[in-house]
Amino acid sequence: MSGDDPNFFQPHSFSPSVTAGRFFFLLWRRHVAHLLRR
């Protein structure tokens, strides 16, 4: 992936729903990883 890719470097280019979806997906992955480490 090139560093000048606007979709990669500028989060505001995404729609709010997509940005929120990615954010919650990252939180969900961290939560699952925490549960698996028990």
Order of alpha helices (4+ residues) and beta strands (2+ residues): alpha-alpha
